[in-house]
Amino acid sequence: MFPAGNYEFDAITIDGEELEGVAAFTHTIPCAPVILSPSDGDTLDPDEEVVIVWEPVTNKIDTGSNMGDCSNSTDIEIISYQVVVDHEGVVPQKRLDVKVPADVTQLTIPAEFIVPDGEYKVEVLAIEAGGNQTITESIFMTSSN
């Protein structure tokens, strides 16, 4: 609905200060990361190291596709990945949130974060140079000791 280009913004803060800015808007959207490990729904041993592994994102979404399919175009620059791991159902919520460089495609979860009988939601985001990002989500559980 919005063409690519620069958009100007004017705003007033709650303190009455006037702000102006320009933001570049692109249609370059990375394809979603593919999480290789752990697989969605896996139950893991809480005493073993948990390593989140994903494929590098090398393509962008075909914006002409109504389904958001990946294109064959490799005209995209991934600048980083963000990995978010939430330990579900605990209070207070435990969250691990890490950004890694574009050449990194795995992250070891600290042993202190993993407990028996836990459920964990994993999100891997691919972030491209213009700031657009795509996310993939997965869940794994840990067994009891």
Secondary structure as UniProt FT lines:
FT   STRAND          5..12
FT   TURN            14..15
FT   STRAND          18..25
FT   STRAND          35..37
FT   TURN            40..41
FT   STRAND          43..44
FT   TURN            46..47
FT   STRAND          50..54
FT   STRAND          60..61
FT   TURN            63..64
FT   TURN            66..67
FT   STRAND          78..87
FT   TURN            88..89
FT   STRAND          94..101
FT   TURN            102..103
FT   STRAND          106..109
FT   HELIX           111..113
FT   TURN            116..117
FT   STRAND          119..128
FT   TURN            129..130
FT   STRAND          133..142
//
